[in-house]
Amino acid sequence: MQLRQERPQRAAPSEVHQKLMRRFAETRAEGDFAGVKSMLADTTVLVGDGGGHVSSFLKLMVGGKRIAQLLFVSTQRYKDVLRIEPAMINGQYAVLRYINGKLESAQSYESDGERITHIHVQRNPEKLARLVTAIAQRQSPPPI
């Protein structure tokens, strides 16, 4: 997920960010819309990368409520076949999203320590295949 950053970063301490991310992953897995929405800043930005191989977001999605709705609907749609799993990727806390046992996306997050400010969704099958291989070999995931 190599996206150019043109804004100043206000990074949260690692422990604070990790705690927020664990809570966010659990809340998403539970399908708790209000909980997910409360953890997103009003100005949260979601960026997708399908690598031209799979559908992704054609432009930035902005707004905590809109993004919470998207995540909630997606969780409800795949309720019985969805698995959300925390992971460390590129040295950052991330979430792996599996549908029917297949890795569908790797999602990384930025936060200010209180709320999530940016979500990067990697759906490029070539990059996800490298990640699956690393997980199968129980290695550190490669940069994606």
Number of C-alpha atoms within 10 A of each C-alpha: 18 8 8 6 7 6 6 6 10 11 12 15 11 12 10 14 22 19 12 19 24 17 15 23 19 16 17 20 19 16 18 15 18 13 16 25 24 16 21 23 19 17 14 22 20 21 19 21 20 18 14 10 11 10 12 16 12 10 9 10 17 17 17 24 19 16 20 22 15 13 17 20 14 14 21 13 11 13 14 10 12 20 17 19 15 18 19 14 19 14 11 14 20 24 22 22 20 17 15 11 10 12 19 18 23 25 22 21 17 22 24 17 19 14 21 25 22 20 20 20 24 22 23 22 17 12 18 20 12 15 22 15 13 14 14 10 10 9 10 14 20 16 12 15
